Amino acid sequence: MRPYPFTPATAPSSHPDRGGEPAPAPAGYDPYRPEPGPGEGGGGGGGGGPGSNLPVPYRRSRWRWPVRIAGVGVVLFVLAVIWLAFTAPLSKSLEPLTPPSITLLASDGTPIARRGAIIGPPVDAAQLPANVTNAFLAIEDRRFKSHWGVDPRGIARAFWHNVTSDGRNQGGSTITQQLAKNAFLDSDRTAARKIREVMIAFWLEAWLSKDEILSRYLSNVYFGDNVYGLAAAAKHYFNRAPEDLSIAQAAMLAGLVKAPSKLAPTVNIEGARARQKLVVAAMADGGFITAAEAAAVRPARLATNRIKPLPDGTYFADWVLPEARDRAGEIAQETTVKTTLDRRLQTAAERVVRGAGLREAQVALVAMHPDGRVVAMVGGKDYKTSAFNRAVQARRQSGSTFKLFVYLAALRSGLTPESTIEDEPVTIADWSPKNSDGRYAGTITLRRAFAKSSNVAAARLTQQVGVKNVIRAARDLGITTPIPNEATIALGSATGSLLELTSAYAAIAAQSYPVRARGVEQEGNRSWYQSLTDRARPLTGTVRDNMLDLLSASAETGTGRQAALAIKTYGKTGTTSDNRDALFVGFAGDLVVGVWVGNDDNTSNAGLSGGGLPARIWRDFMMRALKVGPAVAPEPEPAVVEDEDGNGFGFDDLGVDGVQLPEGEIEGLGLNLRVGPDGGIEINRARGRDRDRDRDEGRRDDRRREDRALRDEEPPEDEF
């Protein structure tokens, strides 16, 4: 080997006059010329002949850039596969495009509402008749079985048509692209979305067979009327299975895909039939059927389900649906959930509200069992006009119905209904409450104060037992909305929902607190967290008995006496300032009911009070629900005057001595006389026309009472 220039020991020394710089190479020296091998010339290693082993200059390959480009392509392909695996898993093409419907059942198992889409079971394209699948291929993608997800000819045809035609635009998307768009992408009309659609289409074509792609497409495509999937559409429009569809029916369904909402035959039968005709022509043009078969096709006739469709929303359904979905878990197919609604009681509530004579005012009613099962709910006069649920969503002042918590705190402190309180004006800080009628009774019992709904007595009690204890009583009974830490809460200045207030009264009836209103039947097994957080505490003994005493006095002899029933009745009235809100909440039998009346804009209602219209609505509903009558004041017994012989009343007194009355019945003058074979006379109440007249007069009296509903002469009992 040549030592120089690689061996430092043999390198030429630096020239002394060059400041240590290396000496120049000998003349003629080429460092890149190979050394001569043994026997080669060059003078002992100094030659440069053909046998030299010096490095050969590097030459660039012509395949350098193609290999690099191919490598980048492989990397991009791997990244695309990874991206598609995460963003477009094949299993997603089997998922419904929209949440399936959930059907709510009443407590007796009768369907009451349905929410969500109607989604049919998946179909297998390989098992369907050829004419069914061919109808979709003819109008949507004729070259479906030959392309690889994208049809260049179809795109070119659509482009040329759109450029040269003044009519509607055509689309060039294949069935695979439509599945990619429906299952994986949104509806944005952007170039980026179109590129992703093409990539996913290739992805689907690479991993699924044609039959699998077509099956998933037919199982998820939208057909109008909130119906998804071929199976659901065949059932919905023609009441038959997909395997039994005729050419006409298959053609009509295939024609709906272009504009399902507009062409749904239930709303546009002419448009659907025109589209069917176009599909049949496309089938003949594509060779799927013969011209003779196409000519024999007649317009498809609908066979829709004639059963009245279920509403997709009611006040109760809107409230209970979130709870029902939680109970059902992840919904992958149509499901049903049983609720607590009682159809008979719900019908009764709606009828009572319709006949209440509300005029411009709104109304809300909640009925539940003492354990919290809601059996009826009315959130307004008309759901179609306003779906706002005033029983659940509205936050209104509770008025004197809040006094339940004031007196409960007082009873907990050791007071009794016989304890006394001053019904005289009082000033607490800068607040001076007044009784609505301006009258004060001096020293009275708690029973009387509660029955007459004395505002000053409630304010004095709140001051005596402490605001915090009143708030604690409200929290114990389930009130969760904010409550101001001030004495004005004694008159219901805090806002809340009617549902929560009714639940609080249910705690008194249930003898335990708190009571949680629910619309779905309780499951048998509860989680440990629910057992800890929802543990009920007993409300029994003297405190509850005394509270029942007060509620009974209010409902039967106090401000709520218009709600009194023929059975034991408990409740409390409430009216807010300027008569904006009026309430009656109470219980009887096994039902706890709350009623609210007021205006949505929170304006006043002259003459409206809780002891008027709300109490009457409450009473009328309870009479229907419990099948009882109203409380009737005892009538004095008529005086009986007997003659000396003790015969009471005879014909001698009529001055008709010797007159023979015919056997049978004699009517008139409001009496019905029945003459027996032995001449005995039985006197009964009038029947027939007289009874009808009495009934008509009773109906007129009812109408007059309804007309006076919002003009109640009884002053509001609890303004503040």
Secondary structure as GFF3:
##gff-version 3
##sequence-region A 1 720
A	DSSP	three_ten_helix	8	10	.	.	.	ID=ss1
A	DSSP	three_ten_helix	16	18	.	.	.	ID=ss2
A	DSSP	alpha_helix	64	87	.	.	.	ID=ss3
A	DSSP	three_ten_helix	90	94	.	.	.	ID=ss4
A	DSSP	beta_strand	102	105	.	.	.	ID=ss5
A	DSSP	beta_strand	111	115	.	.	.	ID=ss6
A	DSSP	beta_strand	118	119	.	.	.	ID=ss7
A	DSSP	three_ten_helix	125	127	.	.	.	ID=ss8
A	DSSP	alpha_helix	130	140	.	.	.	ID=ss9
A	DSSP	alpha_helix	152	164	.	.	.	ID=ss10
A	DSSP	alpha_helix	175	184	.	.	.	ID=ss11
A	DSSP	alpha_helix	191	207	.	.	.	ID=ss12
A	DSSP	alpha_helix	210	220	.	.	.	ID=ss13
A	DSSP	beta_strand	227	228	.	.	.	ID=ss14
A	DSSP	alpha_helix	230	238	.	.	.	ID=ss15
A	DSSP	three_ten_helix	242	244	.	.	.	ID=ss16
A	DSSP	alpha_helix	247	256	.	.	.	ID=ss17
A	DSSP	alpha_helix	260	263	.	.	.	ID=ss18
A	DSSP	alpha_helix	269	285	.	.	.	ID=ss19
A	DSSP	alpha_helix	291	296	.	.	.	ID=ss20
A	DSSP	alpha_helix	315	328	.	.	.	ID=ss21
A	DSSP	beta_strand	335	338	.	.	.	ID=ss22
A	DSSP	alpha_helix	343	354	.	.	.	ID=ss23
A	DSSP	beta_strand	362	368	.	.	.	ID=ss24
A	DSSP	beta_strand	374	378	.	.	.	ID=ss25
A	DSSP	beta_strand	396	397	.	.	.	ID=ss26
A	DSSP	three_ten_helix	399	402	.	.	.	ID=ss27
A	DSSP	alpha_helix	403	412	.	.	.	ID=ss28
A	DSSP	beta_strand	420	423	.	.	.	ID=ss29
A	DSSP	beta_strand	442	445	.	.	.	ID=ss30
A	DSSP	alpha_helix	446	451	.	.	.	ID=ss31
A	DSSP	alpha_helix	455	465	.	.	.	ID=ss32
A	DSSP	alpha_helix	467	476	.	.	.	ID=ss33
A	DSSP	three_ten_helix	487	491	.	.	.	ID=ss34
A	DSSP	beta_strand	495	496	.	.	.	ID=ss35
A	DSSP	alpha_helix	498	510	.	.	.	ID=ss36
A	DSSP	beta_strand	512	513	.	.	.	ID=ss37
A	DSSP	alpha_helix	528	533	.	.	.	ID=ss38
A	DSSP	beta_strand	537	538	.	.	.	ID=ss39
A	DSSP	alpha_helix	541	556	.	.	.	ID=ss40
A	DSSP	three_ten_helix	561	563	.	.	.	ID=ss41
A	DSSP	beta_strand	570	575	.	.	.	ID=ss42
A	DSSP	three_ten_helix	577	579	.	.	.	ID=ss43
A	DSSP	beta_strand	581	588	.	.	.	ID=ss44
A	DSSP	beta_strand	591	598	.	.	.	ID=ss45
A	DSSP	alpha_helix	613	626	.	.	.	ID=ss46
A	DSSP	three_ten_helix	651	654	.	.	.	ID=ss47
A	DSSP	beta_strand	664	668	.	.	.	ID=ss48
A	DSSP	beta_strand	671	675	.	.	.	ID=ss49
A	DSSP	beta_strand	681	685	.	.	.	ID=ss50
A	DSSP	alpha_helix	689	707	.	.	.	ID=ss51
A	DSSP	three_ten_helix	709	711	.	.	.	ID=ss52
###
